[in-house]
């Protein structure tokens, strides 16, 4: 886990952070392999968390997987 990803995790709510770690999503690359629907299905994955996730992925020139291309 990179320091940048660790800092990103601190910007999430505790339930969202715990859900990502429980799902072993420990990098931006792994996070980008999920769809919005999959993130929302995680405990703690809500619209507020999605905003933080979108911003963090954008800063890394990444985005969530497109559900239409799964």
C-alpha positions as CSV (number, residue, x, y, z in Angstrom):
1,X,0.0,0.0,0.0
2,X,1.5,3.3,-1.1
3,X,1.5,6.4,1.2
4,X,-0.8,8.2,-1.3
5,X,-3.3,5.3,-1.1
6,X,-3.1,5.4,2.7
7,X,-3.8,9.1,2.7
8,X,-6.8,8.5,0.4
9,X,-8.2,6.0,2.9
10,X,-8.1,8.6,5.7
11,X,-10.5,10.8,3.6
12,X,-13.1,8.0,3.6
13,X,-15.6,7.2,6.4
14,X,-14.5,4.5,8.7
15,X,-17.1,2.0,7.4
16,X,-16.1,2.7,3.8
17,X,-12.4,2.4,4.6
18,X,-12.9,-0.9,6.5
19,X,-15.0,-2.2,3.6
20,X,-12.2,-1.5,1.1
21,X,-9.6,-3.1,3.3
22,X,-11.8,-6.1,4.0
23,X,-12.2,-6.6,0.2
24,X,-8.4,-6.4,-0.1
25,X,-8.7,-3.3,-2.2
26,X,-5.3,-1.9,-1.2
27,X,-4.3,0.1,-4.3
28,X,-5.8,2.6,-6.8
29,X,-5.3,0.0,-9.5
30,X,-7.4,-2.6,-7.6
31,X,-10.0,0.1,-6.9
32,X,-10.2,1.0,-10.6
33,X,-11.1,-2.6,-11.4
34,X,-14.5,-2.2,-9.7
35,X,-17.7,-0.7,-11.0
36,X,-19.6,2.0,-9.3
37,X,-22.3,-0.6,-8.5
38,X,-19.8,-2.9,-6.9
39,X,-18.4,-0.2,-4.7
40,X,-21.9,0.9,-3.7
41,X,-22.7,-2.8,-2.7
42,X,-19.8,-2.7,-0.2
43,X,-20.8,-1.9,3.4
44,X,-20.1,1.8,3.8
45,X,-20.0,2.5,0.1
46,X,-22.3,5.4,-0.4
47,X,-22.5,8.5,-2.6
48,X,-20.2,10.5,-0.3
49,X,-17.5,7.8,-0.5
50,X,-18.0,7.7,-4.3
51,X,-17.1,11.4,-4.6
52,X,-13.9,10.8,-2.7
53,X,-13.1,7.7,-4.8
54,X,-13.8,9.5,-8.1
55,X,-11.5,12.4,-7.1
56,X,-8.7,10.2,-5.9
57,X,-8.8,8.0,-9.0
58,X,-8.9,11.1,-11.2
59,X,-5.7,12.4,-9.5
60,X,-4.1,9.1,-10.4
61,X,-5.4,9.3,-14.0
62,X,-7.7,6.3,-13.4
63,X,-11.4,5.7,-13.2
64,X,-13.8,3.0,-12.1
65,X,-14.5,0.2,-14.5
66,X,-17.4,0.9,-16.9
67,X,-20.3,-1.5,-16.0
68,X,-21.2,-1.7,-19.7
69,X,-17.8,-3.3,-20.5
70,X,-17.8,-6.0,-17.9
